Amino acid sequence: MTMRKVLAVALIVIGLIGAAALANGAPSPLGITPSPNPGSLSVNIWTDKPTYTVGENAVIYFTVSQQAFVYIYDIQPDGIVRLIFPNAYSQRNYVSPGTHSLPDGNYRMRVSPPTGVEQLQIIASTVPLNLAPTSYSEPFPQIGPDPRSAGADIQAQIMGINPNPPCPPCGTWATAWTSFTIVPAPSYQPGYCPPPCPPPPCFGCVPGGAWYWYNGQWYYGTPPSNGSGWYWYLGPDGKWHFTIRIHIGNN
């Protein structure tokens, strides 16, 4: 995603919007023509939240109606396209029917900049497609600098699927997509912290002495004047210490 080792999709309502767009023939985020060939395979995708703050962990959910090879793409707000499933931590993308979630192992998907609207598109096929790398140099490999270039390669793979004999390959495919919003993390400015109140007057204190704040702590004595003075202070060892400073000369 903006998820480099980690990512970031709308609740099921948004997922239904994506499904409606698919039914109406609207273009997908990757520009893939949403006209799956005949078959019983269907998919959906959504996340636990419609909006994420930078630094949050995201959970992605998807469903497939039958066993299929699944590929999930993330389209960042800046247009960069990444393959987030399969990935370096979860490379087995042949899944059973039902609902699945990501991350599905010992890793997290953490949302990172840039902020804005981000999209996810899932593609499922009953036959394997040449869409995943044979090795991973990065956790979520970049597929293209923009949706158009990435989508062209994916479309070429999908168009090779033939639902009717003669084959190969014989199979069907389906796609769905959704979107979510990434917002900046709140920033905090530290407020002014005044020094603590002075200790109460002490019994038997030396006349002429007073409490004063110096170098981040309270002292009792006479504030240094031209480098001279005397004072008591509480040291880091928890004991009181007495110091006399005498300044001689002009330096």
KEMARFI-222715 format. One line per 4 residues: number of its first residue (from 1); their letters; for each residue z, x negated, y of C-alpha. Coordinates in steps of 0.001 Angstrom, whole numbers. Layout:
# KEMARFI-222715
NUM	a	Z/X/Y  ...
***
This chain:
# KEMARFI-222715
1	mtmr	0/0/0  903/-1418/1974  2779/-2010/-1003  2478/-5597/-1869
5	kvla	4867/-5864/-4573  5724/-2772/-3980  4322/709/-2634  4202/3692/-1258
9	vali	2656/10357/-1898  3022/13764/-729  4993/16464/-2457  3209/18782/-4806
13	vigl	2149/20985/-1896  72/18153/-520  -1211/17489/-4009  -2414/21079/-4144
17	igaa	-4221/20567/-852  -6069/17651/-2429  -6932/19806/-5419  -8256/22524/-3126
21	alan	-10413/19999/-1326  -11761/18896/-4684  -12679/22455/-5560  -14469/22894/-2238
25	gaps	-16531/19746/-2772  -14868/17796/43  -15372/14030/-20  -12609/12018/-1601
29	plgi	-10860/9095/172  -13076/6662/-1744  -16213/8674/-1042  -16663/9540/-4712
33	tpsp	-18546/12796/-5176  -15938/15226/-6550  -18102/16773/-9250  -16578/15755/-12597
37	npgs	-18725/16406/-15613  -17810/19349/-17851  -14690/18941/-19912  -11054/19941/-20243
41	lsvn	-9630/16836/-18553  -7694/17521/-15340  -5375/15389/-13188  -3007/15687/-10242
45	iwtd	-1019/13213/-8138  1909/13420/-5692  5102/11569/-4689  8760/12252/-4150
49	kpty	8393/12348/-338  5665/13229/2178  6878/10589/4654  8231/7088/4087
53	tvge	9932/4600/6373  8850/981/6117  11124/-680/3561  11742/2435/1458
57	navi	10928/2588/-2242  8282/5102/-3277  7907/7000/-6538  4457/8235/-7538
61	yftv	3931/11067/-10020  753/12032/-11814  -255/14391/-14598  -3119/14360/-17087
65	sqqa	-4072/17243/-19353  -5029/15006/-22288  -4969/11373/-23332  -6920/9340/-20826
69	fvyi	-7392/6004/-19131  -5861/6263/-15658  -6702/4289/-12516  -4834/4861/-9246
73	ydiq	-6067/3492/-5932  -4168/3109/-2683  -6092/3343/587  -4001/1763/3353
77	pdgi	-4056/2988/6973  -6122/-100/7861  -8712/802/5204  -7895/-1851/2601
81	vrli	-8118/-483/-945  -5804/-1685/-3711  -5515/-852/-7390  -1879/83/-7946
85	fpna	-2213/1271/-11553  -2775/-522/-13820  -1036/-3449/-12135  458/-6831/-12992
89	ysqr	3722/-5202/-14122  2230/-2206/-15934  -1126/-3028/-17493  -1356/-355/-20201
93	nyvs	-3135/2535/-18513  -4033/4650/-21560  -1514/7476/-21181  -535/10581/-23111
97	pgth	-823/14165/-21797  1888/15238/-19384  3648/13949/-16287  4168/10243/-15644
101	slpd	5819/8280/-12844  5402/4906/-11177  7044/2481/-11199  7426/2750/-14953
105	gnyr	9048/-637/-15545  11293/-3276/-14049  9676/-3324/-10623  9659/-1311/-7406
109	mrvs	7045/22/-5045  8291/-756/-1572  6498/642/1454  5274/-1940/3953
113	pptg	3155/-1924/7146  737/-955/8548  2071/2449/9541  -22/5616/9583
117	veql	-1561/7941/7016  -2061/6410/3587  -3965/7947/694  -3856/7752/-3086
121	qiia	-6681/8667/-5433  -6367/8944/-9190  -9294/8697/-11591  -8839/9582/-15257
125	stvp	-11429/9104/-17986  -11454/9733/-21708  -13314/6440/-22137  -12271/3063/-20695
129	lnla	-13934/1993/-17449  -14494/-1546/-16255  -12234/-1035/-13231  -9183/-3186/-14016
133	ptsy	-9081/-7001/-13750  -8698/-9072/-16895  -5932/-11074/-15177  -3792/-10494/-12098
137	sepf	-3560/-13048/-9308  -1547/-10542/-7250  604/-7583/-8323  -1640/-4911/-6791
141	pqig	-5122/-6417/-6504  -7303/-5705/-3493  -10473/-3887/-4540  -12279/-3823/-1216
145	pdpr	-11848/-4170/2556  -12749/-513/3096  -13088/2709/1061  -16895/2731/1158
149	saga	-17387/-651/-510  -14637/-30/-3064  -15880/3476/-3815  -19427/2312/-4504
153	diqa	-18304/111/-7401  -16098/2850/-8821  -18847/5459/-8513  -21225/3232/-10455
157	qimg	-18759/3077/-13356  -18161/6826/-13339  -21839/7726/-13271  -22253/5888/-16569
161	inpn	-20090/8454/-18378  -22161/10934/-20398  -20416/14096/-21655  -23230/14998/-24037
165	ppcp	-24712/13043/-26939  -26619/10835/-27243  -24141/8302/-25994  -22621/5821/-25224
169	pcgt	-20294/6419/-23676  -19339/10003/-24535  -16512/11242/-22381  -15334/13151/-19347
173	wata	-13571/12191/-16143  -11534/13855/-13413  -10118/12853/-10043  -7557/14031/-7489
177	wtsf	-5999/12614/-4358  -3231/13082/-1839  -1821/11468/1303  1501/10503/2858
181	tivp	2698/9064/6144  4330/5686/6792  6561/5421/9864  8250/2338/11369
185	apsy	11799/1493/10403  14301/2248/13191  15430/-708/15249  18927/-1114/16647
189	qpgy	20007/-3061/19723  23543/-4411/19454  25753/-2962/22156  28148/-4854/24389
193	cppp	31368/-5697/22605  34226/-6305/25069  36998/-8737/24161  40030/-7242/22437
197	cppp	43079/-6234/24410  45528/-9063/25101  48610/-9344/22901  51804/-7693/24191
201	pcfg	54165/-9699/26412  56150/-12130/24296  59913/-12533/24304  61011/-15922/25552
205	cvpg	57569/-16959/26823  57506/-19905/29197  57510/-18840/32874  54161/-19402/34527
209	gawy	52226/-18747/31330  49915/-15818/30742  47522/-14495/28134  43859/-15279/28804
213	wyng	40589/-14943/26876  38688/-18171/26241  36019/-19218/23724  36284/-15993/21746
217	qwyy	40081/-15804/21324  43339/-15207/23202  45486/-18073/24476  48941/-18087/26032
221	gtpp	49564/-20663/28697  47840/-21800/31854  44045/-21540/31965  42485/-25022/32208
225	sngs	41952/-26028/35811  39771/-29101/36272  40325/-29741/32568  44175/-29687/32758
229	gwyw	46542/-27078/31355  48758/-26099/28463  48494/-23243/26000  49452/-21807/22651
233	ylgp	46737/-20473/20332  46549/-19029/16838  44532/-21396/14651  42315/-20593/11667
237	dgkw	45198/-21659/9410  47221/-18677/10652  49704/-20883/12543  50431/-21178/16251
241	hfti	49466/-24470/17864  50532/-25952/21185  48123/-28022/23256  48478/-29869/26563
245	rihi	45426/-31083/28425  45714/-33618/31247  42714/-34512/33350  42792/-37932/35082
249	gnn	40194/-39142/37513  37055/-37502/38828  35195/-37260/35501
***
